[in-house]
Amino acid sequence: MSRVPLSVLDLSPFGSGQTSADGLRASIELAQAAERLGYRRYWVAEHHFNPGIAGAAPHVLLASVAAVTHSIRVGTAATIIGNYSPAQVAEAAGIVAQLHPGRFDLGIGRSGSRSAAATALPAASEDRVVDGLLLPAARPFAGFDSERFVVQARLLGRTEADAERFADDVADILSFFDGTFSPPEDVPIHVTPAEGADVAVWIHGSTAGPSARLAGELGLPFGANYHVAPGFVLEAIAEYRAAFRPGRIAEPYVIVSVDAVVAETDAASRRLAAGYGRWVHSIRAGQGAVPFPSPDEADAEPLTADELAVVRDRLDTQFVGSPETVVERLETLQRVTGADELLVTTVTHDHADRVRSYELLAEAWGDGPEPAGAAGEAASVSPEWSIRLVRTEEYERAGEVTADAYLSSYDKLSDEYVASLRDVASRVGGGDVWVAVEPGGEILGTVWVARPNRPLAEMAQPGETDFRQLAVAPAARGRGIGEALTRHVIDLARERGSHRVVMNSGPEMTGAHALYAKLGFERLSEREGAWEVQPGRWIELYTFGYDLAPEPAVSPPA
């Protein structure tokens, strides 16, 4: 079975005897580990007034996470829309996205009303098992503290109408990024720095309700919460897919979340997860998540039968075990839900155990077969080198690599043209420069890729992803770097829903053509154009296009 990418969901929890500062520092370290291990995304959650969770301000935390990572996508899962105005959400996401372009995912969650919180989730009469996946009946919360909910809502500025405005709030956020917002007062408003920011917007939901439908109707990717409401995951996904219309992405894309704890053996992992029942019960009892109990504390205070009944669904759907055990359960979850990606959240008392859990899972999952159509993802994470966006301090070296590659491949390049190859700073202003780098930082290859809806050349048509200056350092040729960069461009195109790439220059383009042919992509008619390479001297350019549609796999939204 093909294995889909794995991503990380982090709540910034901390254990008994630890502090919120410990939890936040642990999140920074976990994000760096997730990037090193090849996880696709690192998302943080938003939880307020929880004694054992530090992740209350996800946009602030993500700024710190993005600053110490380089290639992994970062985002929220989810920003609870009722806690902010839409403009505040867009501004916060825009700031991080502008500083770290091409990496930000804004996940949006619908606020719960007081009445919804009181009833928790809709009732499910009995447990179901679908093709090996447990879909448990929902358990009622242990108790609903109405006064506490009112106080929390007041402190966050929530109102009963928040949930009803969800669709309008999401529409406003999208328009802020697009620069199309027009208030009823007909006053020109530009939400800086959100406008033009490269942000992928997701919607998250737990049931077959308004969130799933809206994600489908707007053509946005959807996050289905198996780890929060496992009994309703299939209905939520079905609702999303039934409502889907092409929009920000061309095809439905679903990420499914799951709780998991991995250790070397089943017994060792069960001990690490021993405090999970008490932790979940504290949430459902209305007090908020407590600091995660140690294994000894969990043994000393076991759940009563009544308490166990409240959390049984979460315990039964937490994937706990050796790498082999958890991989088998993840494969079942992916097969039954049809998830395009899995989002793993792990909570343990000790931070080192949490990092080790993700390490063991990444290693075991990576040993499986490569997913169809995702070869570029595998190529981007190599033990010898990786692909990421260029950093400011690397502009000069990246320009040298590009110029050296062109000079070694072509004759009679003008000084002006070579200078343009070296000018990475201006190239970054017009598009994204991706580099293949060794662990020590040596740049091996480069490619310049357009940003969504911002073509690099007039010959590129709307909806296409165009790129150029695909180059590999002469000394690094023969290591598969050109192919990996080409596959990376394919992934970027699919992530944006364009399913088409066009290109018009670069010494590695011959290899790119061969790769596209091998993958069975359809060659499009060349488009002729001209470019002034120096005053009064023009050269004819041919843009070569490829339709990526023949490959059936759905790739992640950017």
C-alpha positions in Angstrom: 0.0 0.0 0.0 1.2 3.5 -0.8 2.0 5.6 2.3 0.9 9.1 2.4 3.0 11.9 4.1 3.0 12.4 7.8 2.8 15.7 9.6 2.9 16.8 13.2 0.3 18.5 15.4 1.6 20.0 18.6 -0.4 21.4 21.5 2.7 22.5 23.5 1.7 20.3 26.4 3.9 19.9 29.4 4.0 17.3 32.2 3.5 17.4 35.9 6.3 19.2 37.6 7.1 21.2 34.5 6.2 24.8 33.4 4.6 26.4 30.4 8.1 27.7 29.5 9.2 24.1 29.4 6.3 23.2 27.1 7.1 26.1 24.7 10.8 25.3 24.6 9.9 21.7 23.9 7.7 22.8 21.0 10.6 24.6 19.4 12.9 21.6 19.7 10.2 19.3 18.4 9.7 21.4 15.3 13.4 21.2 14.5 13.3 17.5 15.0 10.2 17.1 12.8 12.0 19.0 10.0 15.0 16.8 10.4 12.9 13.6 10.3 11.1 14.6 7.1 7.6 15.4 8.4 5.8 17.5 5.9 4.1 20.0 8.2 4.4 21.3 11.8 1.1 22.6 13.0 0.2 24.1 16.4 -3.1 24.1 18.1 -4.9 26.8 20.0 -6.1 26.0 23.5 -7.0 28.6 26.2 -7.2 28.3 30.0 -5.7 24.8 30.1 -3.4 24.2 33.1 -1.2 21.9 31.2 -1.1 23.4 27.7 1.1 26.3 26.7 -0.1 26.7 23.1 -2.5 29.6 23.6 -1.2 32.0 21.0 -0.4 29.9 17.9 0.6 32.8 15.6 3.1 34.1 18.1 4.5 30.6 18.6 4.7 29.9 14.9 6.9 33.0 14.4 9.5 31.4 16.7 9.1 28.0 15.1 9.5 29.4 11.6 12.6 31.3 12.6 14.5 28.1 13.7 13.3 25.9 10.8 14.0 26.2 7.1 11.8 24.0 4.9 9.0 22.4 6.8 5.6 24.0 6.4 4.3 25.6 9.6 0.7 26.4 10.5 -2.3 26.4 12.8 -4.7 23.6 13.4 -6.7 25.5 14.1 -7.0 29.2 14.6 -10.4 29.5 16.4 -12.0 32.2 14.4 -14.3 33.5 17.2 -11.3 34.5 19.3 -10.2 37.2 16.8 -11.5 39.4 14.1 -10.9 38.1 10.6 -8.5 41.0 9.9 -6.4 40.1 13.0 -6.2 36.5 11.8 -5.0 37.6 8.3 -2.5 40.1 9.7 -1.0 37.6 12.1 -0.7 34.9 9.4 0.6 37.5 6.9 3.4 38.6 9.1 4.8 35.1 9.4 4.2 34.3 5.8 5.9 37.4 4.5 9.0 36.6 6.6 9.0 32.9 5.6 7.3 32.7 2.2 6.0 29.5 0.8 5.7 27.8 4.2 2.5 29.0 6.0 -0.7 27.0 6.4 -3.6 28.9 8.1 -6.0 26.3 9.5 -9.3 27.8 10.6 -11.7 26.3 13.1 -15.3 27.2 13.8 -16.1 28.6 17.3 -18.4 26.5 19.4 -21.5 28.2 20.9 -22.5 27.8 24.5 -25.3 25.5 23.5 -23.0 23.4 21.4 -20.5 23.1 24.2 -23.1 22.0 26.5 -24.2 19.1 24.3 -20.6 18.3 23.1 -20.9 16.0 20.1 -23.9 14.5 18.5 -24.9 11.2 20.0 -23.8 8.0 18.3 -25.7 4.9 19.4 -23.0 2.3 19.3 -19.4 1.5 18.3 -18.8 0.7 14.6 -15.9 -1.0 12.9 -15.4 -0.2 9.2 -12.8 -2.3 7.4 -10.8 -2.6 10.6 -11.1 1.1 11.8 -12.9 1.7 15.0 -15.5 4.4 15.0 -16.7 4.6 18.6 -19.9 5.9 19.9 -19.5 9.5 21.3 -19.3 9.8 25.0 -20.9 12.7 26.9 -18.7 15.1 28.7 -18.3 14.4 32.4 -20.0 17.7 33.2 -20.5 21.1 31.8 -19.5 24.1 33.9 -21.7 26.8 32.5 -20.2 29.5 34.6 -16.7 28.7 33.6 -17.7 28.7 29.9 -19.3 32.1 30.2 -16.1 33.5 31.9 -13.8 32.1 29.2 -16.0 33.3 26.4 -16.0 36.8 27.9 -12.3 36.9 28.3 -11.8 35.8 24.7 -14.4 38.2 23.3 -16.7 35.4 22.0 -20.4 35.8 21.4 -23.2 33.4 20.5 -23.2 34.8 17.0 -19.6 33.8 16.2 -20.5 30.4 14.8 -23.2 31.9 12.6 -20.7 34.3 11.0 -18.1 31.6 10.2 -18.7 31.5 6.4 -18.5 35.3 6.2 -15.4 35.5 8.3 -13.6 32.9 6.1 -14.6 34.8 3.0 -13.2 38.0 4.5 -9.9 36.3 5.3 -9.6 35.0 1.8 -10.3 38.4 0.4 -7.7 40.0 2.6 -5.0 37.7 1.2 -6.3 38.2 -2.4 -6.5 42.0 -2.0 -10.2 41.9 -3.1 -11.8 42.9 0.2 -14.5 45.6 -0.2 -16.3 46.7 2.9 -20.0 47.7 2.8 -18.9 51.3 3.5 -17.1 51.3 0.1 -13.9 52.5 1.7 -10.6 51.3 0.2 -9.0 48.9 2.7 -5.7 47.0 2.3 -4.9 44.5 5.0 -1.1 44.8 5.2 0.9 42.5 5.4 -1.7 39.9 4.6 -2.4 41.2 1.1 -0.3 39.1 -1.4 1.0 36.8 1.3 1.6 33.2 0.2 -0.7 31.5 2.7 -2.6 28.2 2.2 -6.0 28.3 4.0 -7.4 25.1 5.5 -10.7 24.5 7.3 -10.9 22.0 10.2 -13.9 20.2 11.4 -15.1 17.2 13.6 -18.5 16.4 12.1 -20.5 16.4 8.9 -21.5 20.0 9.6 -20.9 23.6 8.4 -17.1 23.4 8.5 -16.9 20.4 6.2 -19.4 21.8 3.8 -17.8 25.2 3.6 -14.4 23.7 3.0 -15.8 21.8 0.1 -17.8 24.7 -1.3 -14.8 27.0 -1.3 -12.5 24.4 -2.7 -10.2 24.5 0.3 -8.3 21.5 1.9 -10.0 20.0 4.9 -8.7 18.7 8.2 -10.8 15.9 9.7 -10.3 15.3 13.5 -10.2 11.6 14.2 -8.3 12.4 17.4 -11.0 14.7 18.7 -14.2 13.1 17.4 -13.2 9.7 16.1 -16.8 8.4 15.6 -17.7 11.1 13.0 -14.6 11.2 10.8 -16.1 9.3 7.9 -19.2 11.4 7.8 -17.2 14.6 8.0 -15.0 13.6 5.1 -17.9 12.4 3.0 -19.7 15.8 3.6 -16.6 17.6 2.5 -16.1 15.6 -0.7 -19.8 15.8 -1.6 -19.7 19.6 -1.3 -16.4 20.1 -3.0 -16.0 22.5 -5.9 -12.7 23.5 -7.4 -11.4 26.6 -5.8 -8.1 27.2 -4.1 -7.3 23.6 -5.0 -8.5 21.6 -7.9 -9.4 18.4 -6.1 -10.4 17.5 -2.6 -7.5 17.1 -0.1 -8.0 15.7 3.3 -5.6 15.4 6.3 -6.7 13.2 9.2 -5.5 13.7 12.7 -4.7 10.9 15.2 -3.2 10.5 18.6 -0.2 8.2 18.7 2.6 7.1 21.1 5.4 5.0 19.8 8.2 3.2 21.7 10.4 0.3 21.1 7.9 -2.2 22.4 4.1 -2.3 22.9 4.6 -2.5 26.6 6.9 0.5 26.8 4.6 2.6 24.7 1.6 1.7 26.9 3.5 2.9 30.0 4.4 6.2 28.3 0.7 6.7 27.4 -0.6 5.7 30.9 -1.6 9.3 31.8 -3.6 9.9 28.7 -6.9 8.8 30.1 -6.6 11.2 33.1 -5.5 14.0 30.8 -8.5 13.6 28.4 -10.8 13.3 31.4 -9.6 16.6 32.7 -10.6 18.2 29.4 -14.0 16.6 29.2 -14.7 17.3 32.9 -14.4 21.0 32.1 -11.3 21.9 34.0 -9.0 22.0 31.0 -6.1 19.7 30.2 -4.0 19.2 33.3 -0.2 18.8 33.2 0.3 15.3 31.7 0.7 12.8 34.5 3.9 10.7 34.8 3.5 6.9 34.4 3.9 6.5 38.2 1.2 9.2 38.9 -1.2 7.4 36.4 -0.6 4.1 38.2 -1.3 5.8 41.6 -4.6 7.4 40.5 -6.4 5.0 38.0 -9.6 6.1 36.5 -12.8 5.0 38.1 -15.4 3.1 36.0 -17.5 6.2 35.5 -14.4 8.3 34.5 -13.3 5.5 32.1 -16.7 5.6 30.4 -16.2 9.3 29.6 -12.9 8.8 27.8 -13.2 5.2 26.4 -13.6 6.4 22.8 -10.4 8.4 23.0 -8.4 5.6 24.7 -9.6 3.1 22.1 -8.6 5.3 19.2 -5.2 6.3 20.5 -2.6 4.4 18.5 -0.2 3.1 21.1 2.5 0.5 20.5 5.8 -0.4 18.8 6.6 1.1 15.4 5.1 -1.9 13.6 1.9 -1.8 15.7 1.3 1.9 15.1 2.2 1.8 11.4 -0.4 -1.0 10.9 -3.1 1.1 12.5 -2.1 4.2 10.6 -2.3 2.3 7.3 -5.8 1.2 8.3 -6.8 4.8 9.1 -5.5 6.0 5.8 -7.1 3.2 3.8 -10.6 3.6 5.3 -10.7 7.4 5.3 -8.9 7.9 2.0 -6.7 10.5 3.7 -4.2 12.3 1.5 -2.0 13.0 4.6 -2.0 12.0 8.3 -1.5 14.4 11.1 0.0 12.8 14.2 -0.2 14.3 17.7 1.7 12.8 20.6 1.6 13.7 24.3 3.9 12.1 26.9 5.1 13.3 30.3 8.8 13.6 29.2 9.7 15.6 26.2 12.5 13.1 25.2 9.9 10.4 24.9 7.8 12.5 22.6 10.7 13.2 20.3 11.7 9.6 20.3 8.1 8.6 19.4 8.2 10.8 16.3 11.7 9.4 15.4 10.6 5.8 15.6 7.4 6.5 13.6 9.2 8.4 10.9 11.8 5.7 10.5 9.1 2.9 10.3 6.8 4.8 8.0 9.7 5.8 5.7 10.6 2.1 5.2 7.3 1.6 3.3 6.6 2.0 -0.4 6.7 5.4 -1.9 3.3 6.9 -2.6 2.3 7.2 -6.2 3.0 10.6 -7.6 4.9 11.7 -4.6 8.4 10.9 -5.8 9.4 14.6 -5.5 8.7 14.4 -1.7 11.1 11.5 -1.4 13.7 13.3 -3.5 13.4 16.4 -1.4 14.6 14.6 1.8 17.8 12.8 1.1 20.4 11.7 3.6 23.0 13.5 1.4 21.1 16.8 0.7 17.7 18.4 1.0 15.7 21.0 -0.9 14.5 24.3 0.8 14.0 28.0 0.1 17.2 30.0 -0.2 18.2 32.1 2.8 19.3 35.7 2.7 22.9 35.0 3.6 23.1 32.5 0.7 22.1 34.8 -2.1 25.7 35.3 -3.3 26.6 31.6 -3.3 23.3 30.6 -5.0 24.0 33.1 -7.7 27.4 31.8 -8.2 26.1 28.2 -8.6 23.6 29.3 -11.2 26.1 31.3 -13.2 28.7 28.6 -13.1 26.2 26.0 -14.3 25.2 28.3 -17.3 28.7 29.2 -18.2 29.8 25.6 -18.2 26.9 24.7 -20.5 26.4 27.6 -22.9 28.7 29.7 -25.1 28.6 33.4 -25.7 26.6 34.5 -22.7 26.6 38.3 -22.3 28.0 39.9 -19.2 24.6 41.4 -18.5 22.9 38.0 -18.7 25.5 36.4 -16.4 25.0 39.3 -13.9 21.3 38.6 -13.9 21.9 35.0 -13.1 24.0 36.1 -10.0 21.4 38.6 -8.9 19.4 36.2 -6.6 18.2 39.1 -4.4 16.0 40.5 -7.2 14.9 37.0 -8.2 13.6 36.4 -4.7 11.5 39.5 -5.1 9.8 38.1 -8.2 9.5 34.4 -7.2 10.8 31.7 -4.9 14.4 30.5 -5.2 14.7 26.9 -4.1 18.1 25.3 -3.5 19.4 21.8 -3.0 21.9 21.9 -0.1 24.2 19.5 1.7 23.9 19.2 5.5 26.9 21.5 5.8 25.1 24.2 3.8 26.9 23.8 0.5 24.5 24.7 -2.4 24.4 22.1 -5.1 21.6 23.3 -7.3 18.9 26.0 -7.8 15.6 26.6 -9.4 13.5 29.8 -9.6 9.7 29.1 -9.3 6.8 31.5 -9.7 4.5 32.1 -6.7 0.8 31.3 -7.0 -0.9 33.5 -9.5 2.3 35.5 -10.1 3.9 34.3 -13.4 7.5 34.9 -14.0 7.0 35.5 -17.7 4.2 36.8 -19.9 4.2 33.5 -21.8 2.8 31.7 -18.7 -0.9 31.6 -18.6 -3.2 31.9 -15.6 -3.2 28.8 -13.4 0.2 27.5 -14.6 3.3 27.2 -12.5 6.3 28.5 -14.4 9.9 28.1 -13.5 13.4 28.7 -15.0 17.1 28.7 -14.2 17.1 25.1 -13.2 20.8 24.6 -12.5 23.2 22.2 -10.8 26.7 23.0 -9.8 29.1 21.4 -12.3 30.9 19.4 -9.6 27.6 18.1 -8.3 26.2 16.7 -11.6 25.3 13.0 -11.7 23.8 12.9 -8.2 20.2 13.2 -9.2 19.9 16.8 -8.0 18.4 18.1 -11.3 15.7 15.4 -11.2 14.9 16.1 -7.6 14.5 19.8 -8.2 12.3 19.1 -11.2 10.1 16.7 -9.1 10.0 19.4 -6.4 8.5 21.8 -9.0 5.9 19.2 -9.9 4.9 18.9 -6.3 4.6 22.7 -6.0 2.5 22.9 -9.1 0.1 20.2 -7.8 0.0 21.7 -4.4 -1.3 24.9 -6.0 -3.9 23.0 -8.0 -2.5 24.0 -11.4 -1.4 20.6 -12.6 0.6 22.3 -15.3 4.2 23.5 -15.5 5.9 25.7 -18.1 9.7 26.4 -18.4 12.0 28.3 -20.7 15.6 28.2 -19.6 18.2 26.3 -17.6 21.1 23.9 -18.3 19.2 21.0 -16.7 16.1 21.4 -18.9 17.1 18.5 -21.2 17.0 16.2 -18.2 13.7 17.8 -17.1 12.2 17.0 -20.5 13.3 13.4 -20.2 11.8 13.1 -16.7 8.5 14.5 -17.8 8.4 12.0 -20.7 9.2 9.1 -18.3 6.4 10.1 -16.0 3.9 10.2 -19.0 3.1 13.9 -18.9 1.6 15.4 -22.0 3.9 17.9 -23.9 2.1 21.1 -24.8 2.8 23.2 -27.8 5.8 25.6 -27.5 5.1 29.3 -27.1 7.5 31.6 -28.7 8.6 34.9 -27.2 11.5 37.3 -27.0 13.6 38.6 -24.2 16.0 41.6 -24.2 19.2 40.2 -22.7 21.1 43.5 -23.1 20.2 46.9 -24.6 19.2 46.3 -28.2 19.9 42.6 -28.2 17.0 40.2 -28.1 16.9 36.4 -28.0 14.0 34.1 -29.0 12.7 32.0 -26.1 10.5 28.9 -26.3 8.4 28.0 -23.4 7.9 24.3 -23.0 4.7 23.2 -21.1 3.7 19.9 -19.6 0.2 18.9 -18.4 0.6 17.0 -15.2 -3.0 15.8 -15.1 -2.2 12.2 -16.2 -0.8 11.4 -12.8 -3.8 10.5 -10.6 -2.3 11.3 -7.2 -3.5 14.3 -5.3 -0.7 16.4 -3.8 -1.0 18.7 -0.8 -2.0 22.3 -1.0 0.8 24.7 -0.6 
